[in-house]
Amino acid sequence: MSLPTQTYLLALTLGLALSTPASAAEADATVSQVIVTGRRVQDPIETSPSTGATVTAETIATTVNAVSVEDTLKYLPSLLVRKRHIGDNFAPIATRTSGLGASARSLIYADGALLSALIGNNNGNGSPRWTLVTPEEIERIDVLYGPFSAAYSGNSIGTTVNIKTRMPTKLDARISALTTYEDFSIYGTSQSLKTGQFSASVGDRFGDFAVLGSFTRTDAHSQPVSFTTLTGTINPTGATGGYADLNKLAQAIRVLGAGGIEHHVQDTAKLKFGLDLTPNIHAGYILAVWTDDTQGGVQSYLTDASGATTYRTANSGVTTGFNSGVYTRDARHFSQVLNVQGEDGRLDWQIIGTLYRYEHDGQNNPSPDAVTGITATTGFVGTRNDLPGAFAGGVGTIQKQDGTGWRTLDAKAALRLGPDDQHTLSGGLHIDEETLNARTFTIANWRDSHSALGQLRSASHGLTQTKAIWAQDQVKLSPSLNLTFGARYEWWEASKGFNTTLSTAVNATLAQPGRKDEFLSPKASLEWQVQDGLSIRLSAGRAYRTPTVGELYQTTSVGTLLANPNPGLLPEQATSYELALEKQSDASSLRLSVFSEVVRDALISQLNPAKSATFIQNVDRTRAEGVEFAGARRGLLPNIDVSGSLTYVNAVTAKDTAFPAAVGKLLPSVPHWKGSAVVTWRATDALTISTAARFASRNYANLANDDMVGNTYQGFYRYVVVDARAVYRLSDHTEVSVGVDNLNNDKYFLFHPFPQRSIFAQVNWKM
C-alpha cells in the first residue's frame, strides 16, 4: 500500500458560527444546547457576512440518531442529505435553491480538508466524501447559506459546511458501540436489516504537542436501491409473479424484482497531530484512510413453470435487467491536511494544503451484454453472463477510478485597523486541482478484481484547475452599521481531456479540447443593528460555478462523444440576494430571510429533443425566490428546548431554449416546502428525551414536471418523518441511548425507496 507523498499548505477554513452567550442565570439552568439558527461568530480571517446555522457536539448527542456525519445535518434549515441507507457512498446535499443533482453547488470541509467531490455534479461520484469524519469526533458544524463571502468559490452557491473536530487537551480515550434494526417491506421484499458500528479513539497532549488516533468500523445492510421493471402489464414469457404498478410517468409496469441490496463493511482510520511552534504559531497534520467493501445483490419476484426462481426480463430469456443490481465495490481513499496558522495582535494568518486521492476504487458487474468483436485473442469471448450463473463469477466489467482526486492550497490573512477595529481587511490566494481518471474494462471473472483485464471498453480523463485571489473589507460605518464588501477573481482551466470508447474490437480515442476562462465575483453586505439583539442585513453576491471535470469529460451511457461528454459547457453564473431579519436574546434566536437567486447557464441534466438524448446541458436561466424562517428557544417551558425551521421557495426554469416545456416548472428535487422541528425535554439531570419531525412537499424528477406519480421507483414524493431519541447518563463516563427514526413508518421515494422505521441503540464510554 503506497501513501500519496504530496502535501500542500493552506489556511484552516473554520466556519462562521451562530452563537450568543446566555446570561449567567440561564447558563446555570441550561444543561443542553439547541440548534442555533441565526447567530454568526466571525471567523478571524474570512469575516463572512452570510446567514448561517450551527450544531454542536452536545446537540448532536442529545437530539440525533447519528450513525454517520451527514445525519447530523438533517434538522438544519433547508438542508436535505440524500442518505438512502446506512453505509451509502452516494449522499449529495440539497439546499434551499438547489436539488440533489447539483452536488457541485456546495462546499463541505472537515478541518480545512475539502470533502466535496468536485469531480462531478451529480448524486453519484460527485457526492461528498462524508465517511472521512465520524460523529464521535465532531466538535461543531457551521453552515453558511449563499455565495456572499469572497473567501469561497462559486461552489458555495448553495451552502458551505465547515466541520470542526476535536483535539485533546489531556489524556482522552473513548469507545462507542452502536446497533440499528430496520424492518423493511415493499412489493415482494421483506427484510430485517441490521447494522453494527464500533468506534474508538485515544489521544493526549504532551506540552506543545497533541495527538489523537481514531478508528471506526461500520457493518451495514441496506434495503434495495433499485427495482427491475418491464413496461406493460404482461410478465416475460414463461414467468409468473411480479407486481403491477405505475412508473413515474403513470405508465403501467410490471415490477419483476429488487436490486442493489447492499452489504457494506467500511473502515475509517485517522491520525491527527498538533504542535505549538511558538505561543502564537500552531501547526497540524491529519491523515485519514477510508476503505469500503460493498456487495450488491438482487431478489427476483418471478418463478418459471417448475417453480424455480427466474431472472428472465425479456422473452428472449436475457437477464440484463437484473445484472446492474449485482456488483461488488471496493475502495481505499486517502486524505491529508497540513496546516500552519498564527495570530499576533491585529494580524491573523493561515496556510493550509489538502490532498484527497482515490488510491484504489473499483466496481465490478457481471457482463450485461455480448461484447461485439471481443475474441480470445483480443480479450474475452463475447458472451453475455446471465443470472443465476453469473452469481458464481464469469465474464464481467470493472470500472476503475484509481488516481482520481483533488488537491487544494490556500493562504489567507486578516488585518484589523483603526480604533475599535474599524476595518478588518482580509484576503488570500487559492489553488485547487481536480483529476478524473475513470476506465472500464472487460474482466475474466467479475467476482475477482485481481483477475486478468481484457479490452478497455471506455475511458474518461481530464483535469480542471482554478487559481484565485480574493479580498474583503469589513467596515464599521457607525456603532450600528457594518458594511462588508469584497471580490474574488478566478482563473479557471480545463485540460488533458480524452475519451475512449469501444467500437467492435477497436478502441476509438477522442482528445477533447481544453478550456480557459476568467471571472470576477463581487460581494457586498450591509448590516444594521436596529437595537440590542435586533439586526437587519442585506446581502448580494455574484458567483461563477465552473463545470466539473466530470461534466466536461466523463462518458456516460447515453448520447455520443460529440454530445456527452461536452467540453463546451459554460460556467453557471449566479446572482443571489438575501434580506435577513434576526432577533437574538440570551436564550433564543429568530431569523426571517427573504432570498432570490437567478442562475444563468445553469448546468442541469435534461432531455434535448433535437438529439434524442438526456445529458448535462446549459439551461438559459433558472430563478428561485423564497422565504425561510428559523428559530430556537431554550426553556420555552421548564426544562424544554425547541428549535425549528420552515422554508418556502419557488424554484423554476425561467428560460430554456433547448427544452421549452420546462419553462415555469419546478427545478428537479427542489420542493416548494421544507421544514423541521426538534423538541428536547431534560427530564432529569441524567435523562434527556428528544422528538423531531422533518418534512418536504412534492418533489419532481424531471424538468418538465411530467413525472406525475411520485411514490414509485424513480419518482420523487413528499414525506413526513418523525424521529425520537432518549439519552441516559449512567455516570460521568458512560451513557446509553435509544432512538427511532421514521417512527411513523412513512414509505416514500426520492428516486430510491428510503428507510422505513429504524431502531437505534448505543453505548458510549469516555475517560
C-alpha positions, 0 to 999 in steps of 0.5 A, a space after each residue: 500500500 503506497 501513501 500519496 507523498 504530496 502535501 500542500 499548505 493552506 489556511 484552516 477554513 473554520 466556519 462562521 458560527 451562530 452563537 450568543 452567550 446566555 446570561 449567567 442565570 440561564 447558563 446555570 439552568 441550561 444543561 443542553 444546547 439547541 440548534 442555533 439558527 441565526 447567530 454568526 461568530 466571525 471567523 478571524 480571517 474570512 469575516 463572512 457576512 452570510 446567514 448561517 446555522 450551527 450544531 454542536 457536539 452536545 446537540 448532536 448527542 442529545 437530539 440525533 440518531 447519528 450513525 454517520 456525519 451527514 445525519 447530523 445535518 438533517 434538522 438544519 434549515 433547508 438542508 436535505 442529505 440524500 442518505 438512502 441507507 446506512 453505509 451509502 457512498 452516494 449522499 449529495 446535499 440539497 439546499 434551499 435553491 438547489 436539488 440533489 443533482 447539483 452536488 457541485 453547488 456546495 462546499 463541505 470541509 472537515 478541518 480545512 480538508 475539502 470533502 466535496 467531490 468536485 469531480 462531478 455534479 451529480 448524486 453519484 461520484 460527485 457526492 461528498 466524501 462524508 465517511 472521512 469524519 465520524 460523529 464521535 469526533 465532531 466538535 461543531 458544524 457551521 453552515 453558511 447559506 449563499 455565495 456572499 463571502 469572497 473567501 469561497 468559490 462559486 461552489 458555495 452557491 448553495 451552502 458551505 459546511 465547515 466541520 470542526 473536530 476535536 483535539 485533546 487537551 489531556 489524556 482522552 480515550 473513548 469507545 462507542 458501540 452502536 446497533 440499528 434494526 430496520 424492518 423493511 417491506 415493499 412489493 415482494 421484499 421483506 427484510 430485517 436489516 441490521 447494522 453494527 458500528 464500533 468506534 474508538 479513539 485515544 489521544 493526549 497532549 504532551 506540552 506543545 504537542 497533541 495527538 489523537 488516533 481514531 478508528 471506526 468500523 461500520 457493518 451495514 445492510 441496506 434495503 434495495 436501491 433499485 427495482 427491475 421493471 418491464 413496461 406493460 402489464 404482461 410478465 416475460 414469457 414463461 414467468 409468473 409473479 411480479 407486481 403491477 404498478 405505475 412508473 413515474 410517468 403513470 405508465 403501467 409496469 410490471 415490477 419483476 424484482 429488487 436490486 442493489 441490496 447492499 452489504 457494506 463493511 467500511 473502515 475509517 482510520 485517522 491520525 491527527 497531530 498538533 504542535 505549538 511552534 511558538 505561543 502564537 504559531 500552531 501547526 497540524 497534520 491529519 491523515 485519514 484512510 477510508 476503505 469500503 467493501 460493498 456487495 450488491 445483490 438482487 431478489 427476483 419476484 418471478 418463478 418459471 413453470 417448475 417453480 424455480 426462481 427466474 431472472 428472465 426480463 425479456 422473452 428472449 430469456 436475457 437477464 440484463 435487467 437484473 445484472 446492474 443490481 449485482 456488483 461488488 465495490 471496493 475502495 481505499 481513499 486517502 486524505 491529508 491536511 497540513 496546516 500552519 496558522 498564527 495570530 499576533 495582535 491585529 494580524 491573523 494568518 493561515 496556510 493550509 494544503 489538502 490532498 484527497 486521492 482515490 488510491 484504489 476504487 473499483 466496481 465490478 458487474 457481471 457482463 450485461 451484454 455480448 461484447 461485439 468483436 471481443 475474441 480470445 485473442 483480443 480479450 474475452 469471448 463475447 458472451 453475455 453472463 446471465 443470472 443465476 450463473 453469473 452469481 458464481 463469477 464469469 465474464 464481467 466489467 470493472 470500472 476503475 477510478 484509481 488516481 482520481 482526486 483533488 488537491 487544494 492550497 490556500 493562504 489567507 490573512 486578516 488585518 484589523 485597523 483603526 480604533 475599535 477595529 474599524 476595518 478588518 481587511 482580509 484576503 488570500 490566494 487559492 489553488 485547487 486541482 481536480 483529476 478524473 481518471 475513470 476506465 472500464 474494462 472487460 474482466 475474466 471473472 467479475 467476482 475477482 478484481 485481481 483477475 486478468 483485464 481484457 479490452 478497455 471498453 471506455 475511458 474518461 480523463 481530464 483535469 480542471 484547475 482554478 487559481 484565485 485571489 480574493 479580498 474583503 473589507 469589513 467596515 464599521 460605518 457607525 456603532 450600528 452599521 457594518 458594511 462588508 464588501 469584497 471580490 474574488 477573481 478566478 482563473 479557471 482551466 480545463 485540460 488533458 481531456 480524452 475519451 475512449 470508447 469501444 467500437 467492435 474490437 477497436 478502441 476509438 480515442 477522442 482528445 477533447 479540447 481544453 478550456 480557459 476562462 476568467 471571472 470576477 465575483 463581487 460581494 457586498 453586505 450591509 448590516 444594521 443593528 436596529 437595537 440590542 439583539 435586533 439586526 437587519 442585513 442585506 446581502 448580494 453576491 455574484 458567483 461563477 460555478 465552473 463545470 466539473 471535470 466530470 461534466 466536461 469529460 466523463 462518458 456516460 451511457 447515453 448520447 455520443 462523444 460529440 454530445 456527452 461528454 461536452 467540453 463546451 459547457 459554460 460556467 453557471 453564473 449566479 446572482 443571489 440576494 438575501 434580506 435577513 431579519 434576526 432577533 437574538 436574546 440570551 436564550 433564543 434566536 429568530 431569523 426571517 430571510 427573504 432570498 432570490 437567486 437567478 442562475 444563468 447557464 445553469 448546468 442541469 441534466 435534461 432531455 434535448 429533443 433535437 438529439 434524442 438524448 438526456 445529458 448535462 446541458 446549459 439551461 438559459 436561466 433558472 430563478 428561485 425566490 423564497 422565504 425561510 424562517 428559523 428559530 430556537 428557544 431554550 426553556 420555552 417551558 421548564 426544562 424544554 428546548 425547541 428549535 425549528 425551521 420552515 422554508 418556502 421557495 419557488 424554484 423554476 426554469 425561467 428560460 430554456 431554449 433547448 427544452 421549452 416545456 420546462 419553462 415555469 416548472 419546478 427545478 428537479 428535487 427542489 420542493 416548494 416546502 421544507 421544514 423541521 422541528 426538534 423538541 428536547 425535554 431534560 427530564 432529569 439531570 441524567 435523562 434527556 428525551 428528544 422528538 423531531 419531525 422533518 418534512 418536504 412537499 412534492 418533489 419532481 424528477 424531471 424538468 418538465 414536471 411530467 413525472 406525475 406519480 411520485 411514490 414509485 421507483 424513480 419518482 420523487 414524493 413528499 414525506 413526513 418523518 418523525 424521529 425520537 431519541 432518549 439519552 441516559 447518563 449512567 455516570 460521568 463516563 458512560 451513557 446509553 441511548 435509544 432512538 427511532 427514526 421514521 417512527 411513523 413508518 412513512 414509505 416514500 421515494 426520492 428516486 430510491 425507496 428510503 428507510 422505513 422505521 429504524 431502531 437505534 441503540 448505543 453505548 458510549 464510554 469516555 475517560 
